[in-house]
Amino acid sequence: MDNRANQITSGQLMALIVSIQAGAGTLNLPTYLALACGHDGWISALTYGIIMTAIISISIKLMNRYNNKSIYEINTFLYGKYLGRFLNLLIVLYLWYSACLYLRIYTNVIHVHLLRSTPSLVLCIFTLIPTYYLAWYGIKYIARFAPMIYLCLTFCLFLFFLVFKDLRFSFLMPIGQSGIAGIKASFGPCIFALLGYEIITVIYPEITNKKKTMKYAIGANVIATIFCVILLLVTTSFFGEEMIKKSLYSMIKLSRSYRAPIIERMDILFIAIWIPAMAMATRGYFCITYYSINKLLNLKKKGIYLFVFTSITILLSNAPKSISNLRVYENSMTIYGITFSVFLVICYLLSFIRKKGVKPHV
Protein backbone atom coordinates (compact mmCIF):
# COMPACT_ATOMS: atom_id res chain seq x y z
CA MET A 1 0.00 0.00 0.00
CA ASP A 2 1.13 3.54 -0.68
CA ASN A 3 2.48 5.07 2.53
CA ARG A 4 0.43 8.23 2.03
CA ALA A 5 -2.72 6.14 1.78
CA ASN A 6 -2.18 5.06 5.39
CA GLN A 7 -1.49 8.47 6.88
CA ILE A 8 -4.24 9.83 9.11
CA THR A 9 -4.69 12.78 11.46
CA SER A 10 -5.25 12.58 15.21
CA GLY A 11 -8.85 13.66 14.65
CA GLN A 12 -9.43 10.74 12.28
CA LEU A 13 -7.78 8.42 14.79
CA MET A 14 -10.20 9.68 17.43
CA ALA A 15 -13.22 8.87 15.24
CA LEU A 16 -11.78 5.45 14.42
CA ILE A 17 -11.32 4.56 18.10
CA VAL A 18 -14.82 5.76 19.01
CA SER A 19 -16.22 3.69 16.14
CA ILE A 20 -14.54 0.52 17.36
CA GLN A 21 -15.40 1.09 21.02
CA ALA A 22 -19.02 2.16 20.57
CA GLY A 23 -19.81 0.26 17.39
CA ALA A 24 -20.53 -3.28 18.57
CA GLY A 25 -19.46 -3.68 22.18
CA THR A 26 -22.17 -1.39 23.56
CA LEU A 27 -25.11 -3.26 22.03
CA ASN A 28 -25.16 -6.04 24.62
CA LEU A 29 -23.33 -4.14 27.38
CA PRO A 30 -26.51 -3.35 29.43
CA THR A 31 -27.46 -7.04 29.51
CA TYR A 32 -24.03 -8.28 30.54
CA LEU A 33 -23.68 -5.63 33.23
CA ALA A 34 -27.20 -6.26 34.57
CA LEU A 35 -26.25 -9.91 35.02
CA ALA A 36 -22.94 -8.97 36.65
CA CYS A 37 -23.81 -6.06 38.95
CA GLY A 38 -27.53 -5.31 38.61
CA HIS A 39 -28.53 -1.66 38.23
CA ASP A 40 -25.03 -0.33 39.08
CA GLY A 41 -23.63 -1.02 35.65
CA TRP A 42 -23.11 2.68 34.96
CA ILE A 43 -20.74 2.89 37.94
CA SER A 44 -18.67 0.03 36.55
CA ALA A 45 -18.55 1.61 33.09
CA LEU A 46 -17.37 4.90 34.57
CA THR A 47 -14.76 3.18 36.74
CA TYR A 48 -13.25 1.11 33.95
CA GLY A 49 -13.42 4.05 31.56
CA ILE A 50 -11.07 5.93 33.91
CA ILE A 51 -8.76 2.91 34.10
CA MET A 52 -8.65 2.62 30.30
CA THR A 53 -7.78 6.31 30.07
CA ALA A 54 -4.70 5.64 32.21
CA ILE A 55 -3.69 2.70 30.01
CA ILE A 56 -4.11 4.81 26.87
CA SER A 57 -1.86 7.47 28.38
CA ILE A 58 0.84 4.89 29.14
CA SER A 59 0.55 3.40 25.64
CA ILE A 60 1.08 6.76 23.94
CA LYS A 61 3.94 7.62 26.29
CA LEU A 62 5.53 4.34 25.19
CA MET A 63 5.14 5.35 21.54
CA ASN A 64 6.61 8.79 22.24
CA ARG A 65 9.74 7.26 23.73
CA TYR A 66 10.64 5.89 20.31
CA ASN A 67 11.19 7.83 17.11
CA ASN A 68 8.19 7.21 14.86
CA LYS A 69 8.04 3.48 15.63
CA SER A 70 5.10 1.10 15.98
CA ILE A 71 4.77 -1.63 18.59
CA TYR A 72 6.25 -4.07 16.06
CA GLU A 73 9.57 -2.24 15.87
CA ILE A 74 9.54 -1.56 19.61
CA ASN A 75 9.20 -5.28 20.34
CA THR A 76 12.39 -6.05 18.42
CA PHE A 77 14.22 -3.36 20.42
CA LEU A 78 12.98 -4.61 23.78
CA TYR A 79 12.88 -8.38 23.31
CA GLY A 80 15.31 -9.09 20.50
CA LYS A 81 14.82 -10.32 16.96
CA TYR A 82 13.21 -13.73 17.50
CA LEU A 83 11.12 -13.14 20.62
CA GLY A 84 10.09 -9.77 19.18
CA ARG A 85 8.86 -11.40 15.98
CA PHE A 86 6.94 -13.99 17.96
CA LEU A 87 5.23 -11.26 19.99
CA ASN A 88 4.42 -9.40 16.76
CA LEU A 89 2.77 -12.55 15.45
CA LEU A 90 0.63 -12.78 18.58
CA ILE A 91 -0.45 -9.15 18.17
CA VAL A 92 -1.44 -9.71 14.54
CA LEU A 93 -3.43 -12.82 15.52
CA TYR A 94 -5.19 -10.82 18.24
CA LEU A 95 -6.16 -8.09 15.77
CA TRP A 96 -7.33 -10.69 13.26
CA TYR A 97 -9.33 -12.49 15.93
CA SER A 98 -10.99 -9.18 16.82
CA ALA A 99 -11.90 -8.50 13.17
CA CYS A 100 -13.48 -11.94 12.82
CA LEU A 101 -15.41 -11.64 16.07
CA TYR A 102 -16.80 -8.16 15.35
CA LEU A 103 -17.82 -9.35 11.89
CA ARG A 104 -19.74 -12.21 13.50
CA ILE A 105 -21.42 -9.86 15.99
CA TYR A 106 -22.41 -7.54 13.16
CA THR A 107 -23.89 -10.28 11.00
CA ASN A 108 -25.66 -11.79 14.02
CA VAL A 109 -27.52 -8.53 14.69
CA ILE A 110 -28.50 -8.27 11.02
CA HIS A 111 -29.54 -11.92 10.95
CA VAL A 112 -31.68 -11.75 14.10
CA HIS A 113 -33.42 -8.41 13.50
CA LEU A 114 -33.55 -7.94 9.72
CA LEU A 115 -32.63 -10.85 7.43
CA ARG A 116 -33.57 -13.97 9.34
CA SER A 117 -33.59 -16.28 6.33
CA THR A 118 -30.24 -15.16 4.97
CA PRO A 119 -27.30 -17.43 5.93
CA SER A 120 -24.56 -15.82 8.01
CA LEU A 121 -21.97 -16.73 5.40
CA VAL A 122 -23.80 -14.68 2.77
CA LEU A 123 -24.12 -11.73 5.16
CA CYS A 124 -20.37 -11.90 5.87
CA ILE A 125 -19.53 -11.82 2.16
CA PHE A 126 -21.69 -8.79 1.43
CA THR A 127 -20.49 -7.05 4.57
CA LEU A 128 -16.85 -7.37 3.59
CA ILE A 129 -17.26 -6.18 -0.01
CA PRO A 130 -17.04 -2.44 0.94
CA THR A 131 -14.49 -3.31 3.62
CA TYR A 132 -12.34 -5.05 1.01
CA TYR A 133 -12.60 -1.99 -1.22
CA LEU A 134 -11.55 0.42 1.55
CA ALA A 135 -8.73 -1.82 2.77
CA TRP A 136 -7.34 -1.92 -0.77
CA TYR A 137 -6.74 1.84 -0.70
CA GLY A 138 -5.46 2.11 2.86
CA ILE A 139 -6.18 3.19 6.42
CA LYS A 140 -6.79 6.81 5.40
CA TYR A 141 -10.02 5.89 3.62
CA ILE A 142 -11.27 3.79 6.52
CA ALA A 143 -10.55 6.72 8.84
CA ARG A 144 -12.39 9.16 6.57
CA PHE A 145 -15.51 7.04 6.92
CA ALA A 146 -15.15 6.76 10.72
CA PRO A 147 -16.73 10.18 11.61
CA MET A 148 -20.09 8.60 10.70
CA ILE A 149 -20.04 7.37 14.29
CA TYR A 150 -20.83 10.88 15.53
CA LEU A 151 -24.07 10.87 13.53
CA CYS A 152 -24.96 7.47 14.98
CA LEU A 153 -24.28 8.61 18.54
CA THR A 154 -26.29 11.79 17.99
CA PHE A 155 -29.29 9.73 16.86
CA CYS A 156 -28.97 7.53 19.95
CA LEU A 157 -28.89 10.57 22.21
CA PHE A 158 -31.97 11.89 20.41
CA LEU A 159 -33.70 8.57 21.06
CA PHE A 160 -32.74 8.79 24.73
CA PHE A 161 -34.27 12.28 24.83
CA LEU A 162 -37.53 11.00 23.31
CA VAL A 163 -37.97 8.31 25.98
CA PHE A 164 -36.83 10.53 28.85
CA LYS A 165 -40.38 11.12 30.10
CA ASP A 166 -40.86 7.36 30.52
CA LEU A 167 -37.73 6.80 32.61
CA ARG A 168 -38.13 5.63 36.19
CA PHE A 169 -35.00 6.62 38.08
CA SER A 170 -36.17 4.59 41.06
CA PHE A 171 -34.83 1.57 39.12
CA LEU A 172 -31.33 2.95 39.80
CA MET A 173 -31.80 2.89 43.57
CA PRO A 174 -30.07 2.17 45.84
CA ILE A 175 -26.90 3.45 44.20
CA GLY A 176 -23.86 1.26 44.83
CA GLN A 177 -25.83 -1.74 46.05
CA SER A 178 -23.59 -4.21 44.20
CA GLY A 179 -20.49 -2.83 45.94
CA ILE A 180 -16.90 -3.70 45.09
CA ALA A 181 -17.92 -7.26 44.22
CA GLY A 182 -20.22 -5.96 41.49
CA ILE A 183 -17.49 -3.79 39.99
CA LYS A 184 -15.14 -6.79 39.94
CA ALA A 185 -17.80 -8.99 38.32
CA SER A 186 -18.37 -6.42 35.57
CA PHE A 187 -14.68 -6.28 34.65
CA GLY A 188 -14.98 -8.39 31.48
CA PRO A 189 -18.00 -6.72 29.81
CA CYS A 190 -16.68 -3.20 30.46
CA ILE A 191 -13.20 -3.94 29.11
CA PHE A 192 -14.65 -5.63 26.02
CA ALA A 193 -16.79 -2.57 25.29
CA LEU A 194 -13.82 -0.20 25.63
CA LEU A 195 -11.27 -2.15 23.59
CA GLY A 196 -10.11 -0.53 20.38
CA TYR A 197 -7.54 1.92 21.69
CA GLU A 198 -4.76 -0.63 21.00
CA ILE A 199 -4.78 0.22 17.30
CA ILE A 200 -2.83 3.36 18.26
CA THR A 201 0.27 1.27 18.94
CA VAL A 202 0.09 -0.29 15.48
CA ILE A 203 -0.55 2.75 13.29
CA TYR A 204 1.25 5.35 15.38
CA PRO A 205 3.90 5.99 12.65
CA GLU A 206 1.08 6.90 10.23
CA ILE A 207 -0.33 9.70 12.42
CA THR A 208 0.67 13.03 10.91
CA ASN A 209 0.18 15.31 13.94
CA LYS A 210 1.52 13.18 16.76
CA LYS A 211 1.59 16.03 19.29
CA LYS A 212 -2.19 15.88 19.46
CA THR A 213 -2.45 12.09 19.65
CA MET A 214 -2.66 11.94 23.44
CA LYS A 215 -5.45 14.51 23.60
CA TYR A 216 -7.54 12.95 20.85
CA ALA A 217 -7.03 9.35 21.98
CA ILE A 218 -8.11 10.17 25.53
CA GLY A 219 -10.98 12.21 24.07
CA ALA A 220 -12.14 9.15 22.13
CA ASN A 221 -12.17 7.03 25.28
CA VAL A 222 -14.01 9.77 27.19
CA ILE A 223 -16.69 9.95 24.48
CA ALA A 224 -17.14 6.16 24.48
CA THR A 225 -17.24 6.03 28.29
CA ILE A 226 -19.79 8.83 28.59
CA PHE A 227 -21.96 7.21 25.94
CA CYS A 228 -21.82 3.87 27.79
CA VAL A 229 -22.76 5.55 31.08
CA ILE A 230 -25.72 7.38 29.51
CA LEU A 231 -26.82 4.21 27.72
CA LEU A 232 -26.77 2.22 30.95
CA LEU A 233 -28.62 4.92 32.90
CA VAL A 234 -31.35 5.20 30.25
CA THR A 235 -31.88 1.49 29.57
CA THR A 236 -31.87 0.58 33.26
CA SER A 237 -34.28 3.41 34.09
CA PHE A 238 -36.57 2.43 31.22
CA PHE A 239 -36.67 -1.36 31.59
CA GLY A 240 -35.35 -2.18 35.04
CA GLU A 241 -32.52 -4.61 35.62
CA GLU A 242 -34.69 -7.75 35.61
CA MET A 243 -36.08 -7.06 32.16
CA ILE A 244 -32.66 -6.10 30.78
CA LYS A 245 -31.28 -9.47 31.89
CA LYS A 246 -33.75 -11.14 29.52
CA SER A 247 -32.98 -8.90 26.53
CA LEU A 248 -29.70 -9.29 24.62
CA TYR A 249 -29.75 -6.00 22.67
CA SER A 250 -31.31 -3.41 24.95
CA MET A 251 -30.69 -0.46 22.61
CA ILE A 252 -32.64 -2.13 19.82
CA LYS A 253 -35.42 -3.06 22.23
CA LEU A 254 -35.50 0.54 23.45
CA SER A 255 -35.99 1.82 19.91
CA ARG A 256 -38.72 -0.74 19.38
CA SER A 257 -40.51 0.38 22.54
CA TYR A 258 -40.83 3.99 21.39
CA ARG A 259 -43.92 4.74 19.32
CA ALA A 260 -43.24 7.56 16.86
CA PRO A 261 -46.25 9.38 15.35
CA ILE A 262 -45.07 8.87 11.75
CA ILE A 263 -42.41 6.15 11.76
CA GLU A 264 -44.01 2.74 12.33
CA ARG A 265 -40.88 0.70 13.08
CA MET A 266 -38.42 2.84 15.00
CA ASP A 267 -36.16 -0.17 15.56
CA ILE A 268 -35.64 -0.62 11.81
CA LEU A 269 -34.59 3.02 11.52
CA PHE A 270 -32.28 2.61 14.51
CA ILE A 271 -30.59 -0.48 13.05
CA ALA A 272 -30.22 1.24 9.68
CA ILE A 273 -28.48 4.20 11.31
CA TRP A 274 -26.41 2.03 13.65
CA ILE A 275 -25.21 -0.30 10.86
CA PRO A 276 -22.30 2.02 9.86
CA ALA A 277 -21.15 2.10 13.49
CA MET A 278 -21.20 -1.69 13.79
CA ALA A 279 -19.49 -2.07 10.42
CA MET A 280 -16.71 0.34 11.41
CA ALA A 281 -15.65 -1.93 14.28
CA THR A 282 -15.10 -4.71 11.76
CA ARG A 283 -13.52 -2.47 9.14
CA GLY A 284 -11.14 -0.87 11.62
CA TYR A 285 -9.71 -4.15 12.86
CA PHE A 286 -9.81 -5.72 9.39
CA CYS A 287 -7.86 -2.95 7.70
CA ILE A 288 -5.32 -2.62 10.51
CA THR A 289 -4.75 -6.38 10.57
CA TYR A 290 -4.09 -6.40 6.84
CA TYR A 291 -1.87 -3.35 7.23
CA SER A 292 0.10 -5.21 9.92
CA ILE A 293 0.52 -8.33 7.78
CA ASN A 294 1.58 -6.24 4.80
CA LYS A 295 4.07 -4.31 6.92
CA LEU A 296 5.65 -7.33 8.60
CA LEU A 297 5.82 -9.55 5.50
CA ASN A 298 6.28 -6.80 2.89
CA LEU A 299 3.73 -8.34 0.53
CA LYS A 300 4.16 -7.61 -3.17
CA LYS A 301 1.03 -9.04 -4.81
CA LYS A 302 -1.47 -7.02 -2.83
CA GLY A 303 -4.58 -8.16 -4.69
CA ILE A 304 -3.95 -11.87 -4.21
CA TYR A 305 -3.05 -11.64 -0.53
CA LEU A 306 -5.94 -9.31 0.29
CA PHE A 307 -8.38 -11.72 -1.36
CA VAL A 308 -6.94 -14.67 0.58
CA PHE A 309 -7.01 -12.67 3.82
CA THR A 310 -10.65 -11.67 3.22
CA SER A 311 -11.69 -15.24 2.41
CA ILE A 312 -10.10 -16.66 5.55
CA THR A 313 -11.67 -13.90 7.66
CA ILE A 314 -15.13 -14.81 6.35
CA LEU A 315 -14.61 -18.49 7.15
CA LEU A 316 -13.23 -17.84 10.64
CA SER A 317 -16.03 -15.41 11.50
CA ASN A 318 -18.55 -18.23 11.11
CA ALA A 319 -16.91 -20.34 13.81
CA PRO A 320 -19.39 -19.22 16.54
CA LYS A 321 -22.58 -21.13 15.80
CA SER A 322 -24.88 -19.63 18.43
CA ILE A 323 -25.26 -16.59 20.66
CA SER A 324 -24.05 -18.54 23.69
CA ASN A 325 -21.06 -19.73 21.69
CA LEU A 326 -20.44 -16.13 20.62
CA ARG A 327 -20.29 -15.08 24.28
CA VAL A 328 -17.43 -17.55 24.81
CA TYR A 329 -15.48 -15.94 21.97
CA GLU A 330 -16.17 -12.48 23.40
CA ASN A 331 -14.78 -13.58 26.76
CA SER A 332 -11.67 -14.88 25.01
CA MET A 333 -11.18 -11.55 23.23
CA THR A 334 -11.54 -9.76 26.56
CA ILE A 335 -8.75 -11.89 28.02
CA TYR A 336 -6.53 -11.20 24.99
CA GLY A 337 -7.28 -7.48 25.21
CA ILE A 338 -6.43 -7.35 28.91
CA THR A 339 -3.22 -9.27 28.25
CA PHE A 340 -2.28 -6.82 25.50
CA SER A 341 -2.96 -3.87 27.83
CA VAL A 342 -0.75 -5.35 30.56
CA PHE A 343 1.89 -6.10 27.91
CA LEU A 344 1.97 -2.43 26.87
CA VAL A 345 2.49 -1.34 30.48
CA ILE A 346 5.35 -3.84 30.80
CA CYS A 347 6.90 -2.53 27.58
CA TYR A 348 6.73 1.02 28.91
CA LEU A 349 8.48 0.07 32.15
CA LEU A 350 11.04 -2.07 30.33
CA SER A 351 11.87 0.82 27.99
CA PHE A 352 13.56 2.56 30.94
CA ILE A 353 15.85 -0.44 31.38
CA ARG A 354 16.59 -1.43 27.78
CA LYS A 355 17.02 1.90 26.05
CA LYS A 356 17.86 0.68 22.56
CA GLY A 357 15.87 2.74 20.06
CA VAL A 358 14.69 5.24 22.66
CA LYS A 359 14.98 8.90 21.62
CA PRO A 360 17.97 10.48 23.38
CA HIS A 361 16.04 13.49 24.69
CA VAL A 362 13.30 11.38 26.28
C-alpha positions, 0 to 999 in steps of 0.5 A, spaced: 500 500 500 502 507 498 504 510 505 500 516 504 494 512 503 495 510 510 497 516 513 491 519 518 490 525 522 489 525 530 482 527 529 481 521 524 484 516 529 479 519 534 473 517 530 476 510 528 477 509 536 470 511 538 467 507 532 470 501 534 469 502 542 461 504 541 460 500 534 458 493 537 461 492 544 455 497 547 449 493 544 449 487 549 453 491 554 446 493 558 445 485 559 451 483 561 452 488 566 445 487 569 447 480 570 454 482 573 452 487 577 444 489 577 442 496 576 449 499 578 452 497 571 453 505 569 458 505 575 462 500 573 462 503 566 465 509 569 470 506 573 473 502 567 473 508 563 477 511 567 482 505 568 482 505 560 484 512 560 490 511 564 492 505 560 491 509 553 496 514 556 501 509 558 501 506 551 502 513 547 507 515 552 511 508 550 510 510 543 513 517 544 519 514 547 521 511 540 522 515 534 516 514 529 516 506 531 510 502 531 509 496 537 512 491 532 519 495 531 519 496 539 518 489 540 524 487 536 528 493 540 525 490 547 525 483 546 530 481 541 529 479 533 526 472 535 522 473 541 520 480 538 517 477 531 513 472 535 510 477 539 508 481 533 505 474 530 501 474 537 499 481 536 497 480 529 493 474 531 489 478 536 487 483 531 485 478 526 481 475 531 478 481 533 476 482 526 473 476 525 469 476 532 466 483 530 464 481 523 460 475 526 457 480 531 455 484 526 452 479 522 448 476 528 444 482 529 442 483 522 440 476 521 436 476 528 433 483 526 432 484 519 434 478 514 432 472 518 432 467 512 439 469 509 445 465 511 450 468 516 456 466 510 452 470 505 451 476 510 459 476 511 460 476 504 456 482 502 459 485 509 466 485 507 465 487 499 465 495 501 471 493 507 475 489 502 474 496 497 476 500 503 482 496 505 485 496 498 486 503 498 489 504 505 487 506 512 486 513 510 479 511 507 477 507 513 478 513 517 475 518 513 468 514 513 469 513 521 466 520 523 459 517 521 459 514 528 458 521 531 451 521 527 450 514 529 451 517 537 447 523 535 441 519 533 442 515 539 442 521 544 436 523 540 432 517 542 434 517 549 431 524 549 424 522 546 424 516 551 426 521 557 419 522 560 418 514 561 424 513 565 423 511 572 430 513 576 427 509 582 430 503 578 437 505 579 436 505 587 439 504 591 446 506 588 452 502 589 448 496 592 452 491 588 459 494 591 466 492 590 464 485 588 459 488 582 465 492 579 469 486 579 464 482 576 463 487 571 470 487 569 470 483 562 464 486 559 466 493 560 473 492 558 470 488 552 466 494 550 472 499 551 477 495 547 479 498 540 484 503 543 490 498 542 490 500 534 494 506 536 500 502 537 500 499 530 498 505 526 502 510 530 507 511 525 502 513 520 499 519 524 501 526 521 500 530 527 503 526 533 503 532 538 495 531 538 495 524 539 494 523 546 489 529 547 484 525 541 485 518 543 483 520 551 478 524 548 475 518 544 475 514 550 471 519 554 466 519 548 465 512 548 465 512 556 460 517 557 456 514 551 456 507 555 454 511 562 448 514 559 446 508 555 446 504 561 442 509 565 437 510 560 436 502 559 436 501 566 431 506 568 426 504 562 426 497 563 429 495 570 434 490 571 430 484 571 427 485 564 434 487 561 437 481 563 432 477 559 434 482 553 440 481 549 440 487 545 437 493 549 438 499 545 434 495 539 429 493 544 428 501 546 428 503 539 422 498 538 418 500 545 418 507 542 412 509 538 413 515 533 407 518 530 409 517 523 415 512 523 411 505 524 418 501 526 423 505 530 427 499 531 428 498 523 430 506 523 435 505 529 438 499 526 439 502 519 443 508 522 447 504 527 449 499 521 455 504 519 457 504 526 457 496 527 461 495 520 466 500 522 468 496 528 469 490 523 472 495 518 477 498 523 480 491 525 480 488 518 484 494 515 489 494 521 490 487 521 491 487 513 496 493 514 500 489 519 501 483 515 503 487 509 508 491 513 511 485 517 511 480 511 512 486 505 507 483 501 508 484 493 502 481 490 497 485 494 490 483 490 492 476 491 493 476 498 488 481 500 483 476 497 486 470 501 485 474 507 478 476 506 476 469 504 479 466 511 476 472 515 469 470 512 470 463 514 473 464 521 467 469 523 462 463 522 466 459 527 461 461 533 454 457 531 450 460 536 449 466 541 451 462 547 457 460 543 459 467 541 459 469 548 465 464 549 469 468 543 467 475 546 470 472 553 476 470 550 477 476 546 476 480 553 482 476 556 486 477 549 485 485 550 487 485 557 493 481 556 495 486 551 494 492 555 498 489 561 503 487 555 503 495 553 504 497 560 510 492 561 513 494 555 513 502 557 516 500 564 522 495 560 523 501 555 527 505 561 531 499 562 533 497 555 534 503 552 535 501 545 531 505 540 529 510 545 529 517 543 535 520 546 532 526 549 526 522 552 
